[in-house]
Amino acid sequence: MIKHMSHYVNRDLSWIEFNRRVLEEAQDIQNPLLERAKFLSIVSSNLDEFMSVRVAGIQDQMRAGLAKTDFSGYTPAGLWKRLIKRTTTMVGEQYRTYREIIRALAKEGICMRTLDELNASQSHAMSDYFHEIVFPVLTPMAVDQSRPFPLVHTKELYLAVLLQREEAEENDEPLFAIVQVPSILPRFVPIPGRTNSKKQEFVLLEDLIERYINTLFNGYTPFAVNPFRLTRNADLTLNEEGAEDLLEEIEKELRRRRWGIPVRLEVGKGMHPYALDTLLEELEIQDNLFEIDGPLDLSFLMRFSGSLPGHDNLRYERLEPVYPREFDETDDMFEVMRERDVLLYHPYESFEAVTDFLMQASYDPDVLAIKMTLYRVSGQSALVQALANAAESGKQVTVVVELKARFDEERNIAWARQLEKAGCHVVYGLVGLKTHAKILLVVRREQGTLRRYVHVGTGNYNDNTAMLYTDIGLFTSHPVIGADASALFNEVTGYSSPYDWKAFGVAPTDLKEKLYRLIDRERDNALAGKPARIIAKMNSLSNQEMIDKLYEASQAGVKINLIVRGVCCLRPGVAGRSENIKVISIVDRFLEHSRVMYFYNNGNEEVYLSSADWMTRNLMKRIELMCPVFDPALRDILITMLNLNLEDNVKARELKPNGLYEKVTGAPEAKPFRSQFEAKVISLWKGHG
């Protein structure tokens, strides 16, 4: 054990370890080949967001001269050096993995080619494609005394071009221009097949543009063409207090994002020194330069892998979500919910049940009001259409749209305008707080009284991510949950004094304190010699006070299992502090996204679903929701699901005291157990057969 090791793992270094686990999935030869390519794409997308938000924030601190250490013991400058070193190493591994995957794909007849490898007929076809499809959308942008350096958009691919006039002298300074590789066109261009060949061949769009770059500069000779890509600071800085219209303020900030301070510059390996110096000077990048040995921005592999026809042997077996049995043979979901609560486990069970519930509510003449939170919605959302239908039919429809959902701001602005046009009451939440809770409330008139029907979830109301993320949803008409749901919407949409929650834990008012009480109860039971156990599943754990609470419980003898997919700042297994805590992370086919908390409670077990991770922003700066699961049978299902995760010895990694992760292997005689694939049996427990 390192003598002076901090009690906490740094949040950003922990994130690097998470992205490394994603990279390990791209490297795992047991995964289907096209799925490995997708994981490699995710590594790139993750790193883009990390650079544009987290690293950008550290740069801001350094520019402000901040030298204070965080709770893990790092100053901004010290952390910056460590992060750049680790990300540089990771990017090197990423591109070694890319070359390995490309070689393996070639053996399967899927080939990335250079233009020099094409035969005459293929070269002719590529020339036609360039001149007919690509050339019309290209815009060369020269840089000289009359034309200043153009705006370089964040995360777009460009070519830096050095040129000479045809009559130039040998010592004349090169001319500089840039050409944006159009993102509106596919990054990978299919090549017509060779005679009697079943291979699928592709060339990268930037290589095709480079080949014919001279067509853009008549009278000049291009002598160096190099790709580059810029990442800018993407964090929005909003003055909500002074904003008369939050929607308009966010629209202004989105426009400013295009001019965000440069954070990272990626260039192709071997870039011409003059071109590189020009970019560094114009973009004012000094010390976050990545020289890439391969195509810049591997996120294109996601679309590439998904668009290839055939090759099912190189993909995961298709999963067909099961429609929940409880709703499968009825046209009246309200009747089912009056009789019992219903639990959904996505993606194994279909998100269509949520859409159907809202659609039924929108057309039901006895439904008086619908209230819902929207954080991230899919591009073609049936839920939004159902809400619009309900409003147009005269129902009271209130929608809390979170405009500040990072990178989904523009889409959410469009949804907000559409809902307002249909007659919905659209609310943008409370000043300074993101609304991250996932809840849907339907108020229905029944036999002279009103009944509330509620859906709460751990994930967003997004039918696309519901097929890719593991999430839990609960349908209930429990009157206590219904009353709390009404109070929650009243707090968000109007003026309301703090409410005495009967079932919910709600951030930022009391969720943290409720979790403290639940943890302390287990601690007190352990001190009294009673069995005590906590299992908590979440995406991230980084709040120092919450970690300290878990340390206290561990020291009292509480057995704690944490299933934390991403960032975890807690150090488990430290003698005298956290020896009773075990932390695992599962990275597999589906993104582990559900937040589920279990407390043994001296045998009176309690289970909660939550929208909140145990991060400061979730506990203190967002409207979040934690809801109990009252039905004993549903509680048992969730406990079984948690135990399945804990048994995983194929995709689980265990966090060690040094902040690094090791693969869980289990006992030598243990059979391989992959929890995401075993999770399908939950449908059997619920009677799907």
HELIX and SHEET records of a PDB file:
HELIX    1   1 ARG A   11  GLN A   27  1                                  17    
HELIX    2   2 LEU A   33  GLU A   49  1                                  17    
HELIX    3   3 PHE A   50  VAL A   55  3                                   6    
HELIX    4   4 ALA A   56  ARG A   63  1                                   8    
HELIX    5   5 PRO A   76  LYS A  107  1                                  32    
HELIX    6   6 LEU A  115  GLU A  117  5                                   3    
HELIX    7   7 ALA A  120  TYR A  129  1                                  10    
HELIX    8   8 PHE A  130  VAL A  134  3                                   5    
HELIX    9   9 PHE A  135  VAL A  137  5                                   3    
HELIX   10  10 LEU A  205  ARG A  211  1                                   7    
HELIX   11  11 ILE A  213  LEU A  216  5                                   4    
HELIX   12  12 LEU A  246  ARG A  257  1                                  12    
HELIX   13  13 PRO A  273  LEU A  283  1                                  11    
HELIX   14  14 PHE A  300  SER A  307  1                                   8    
HELIX   15  15 ASP A  312  LEU A  314  5                                   3    
HELIX   16  16 ARG A  325  ASP A  328  1                                   4    
HELIX   17  17 MET A  333  GLU A  339  1                                   7    
HELIX   18  18 GLU A  352  TYR A  363  1                                  12    
HELIX   19  19 ALA A  382  GLU A  392  1                                  11    
HELIX   20  20 GLU A  409  ALA A  422  1                                  14    
HELIX   21  21 THR A  465  MET A  467  5                                   3    
HELIX   22  22 PRO A  479  THR A  493  1                                  15    
HELIX   23  23 LEU A  511  LEU A  527  1                                  17    
HELIX   24  24 GLN A  544  ALA A  556  1                                  13    
HELIX   25  25 ASN A  601  GLY A  603  5                                   3    
HELIX   26  26 THR A  616  MET A  620  1                                   5    
HELIX   27  27 PRO A  632  GLU A  647  1                                  16    
HELIX   28  28 SER A  675  GLU A  678  1                                   4    
HELIX   29  29 VAL A  681  TRP A  685  1                                   5    
SHEET    1   A 3 ILE A 110  MET A 112  0                                        
SHEET    2   A 3 GLN A 200  LEU A 204  1                                        
SHEET    3   A 3 PHE A 188  ILE A 191 -1                                        
SHEET    1   B 6 PRO A 140  VAL A 143  0                                        
SHEET    2   B 6 LEU A 175  GLN A 180 -1                                        
SHEET    3   B 6 LEU A 157  ARG A 165 -1                                        
SHEET    4   B 6 TYR A 220  ARG A 232 -1                                        
SHEET    5   B 6 PRO A 262  GLY A 268 -1                                        
SHEET    6   B 6 LEU A 289  ILE A 292  1                                        
SHEET    1   C 7 VAL A 342  HIS A 346  0                                        
SHEET    2   C 7 TYR A 469  THR A 476 -1                                        
SHEET    3   C 7 THR A 449  GLY A 457 -1                                        
SHEET    4   C 7 ILE A 439  GLU A 446 -1                                        
SHEET    5   C 7 VAL A 367  LEU A 374 -1                                        
SHEET    6   C 7 GLN A 396  VAL A 401  1                                        
SHEET    7   C 7 HIS A 425  VAL A 427  1                                        
SHEET    1   D 3 VAL A 342  HIS A 346  0                                        
SHEET    2   D 3 TYR A 469  THR A 476 -1                                        
SHEET    3   D 3 LEU A 591  GLU A 592  1                                        
SHEET    1   E 3 LYS A 434  THR A 435  0                                        
SHEET    2   E 3 ARG A 622  PRO A 628  1                                        
SHEET    3   E 3 GLY A 505  ALA A 507 -1                                        
SHEET    1   F 9 LYS A 434  THR A 435  0                                        
SHEET    2   F 9 ARG A 622  PRO A 628  1                                        
SHEET    3   F 9 GLU A 606  SER A 610 -1                                        
SHEET    4   F 9 ARG A 595  PHE A 599 -1                                        
SHEET    5   F 9 ARG A 533  MET A 538 -1                                        
SHEET    6   F 9 LYS A 559  VAL A 564  1                                        
SHEET    7   F 9 ILE A 581  ILE A 586  1                                        
SHEET    8   F 9 ALA A 652  LEU A 655 -1                                        
SHEET    9   F 9 TYR A 661  LYS A 663 -1                                        
END                                                                             
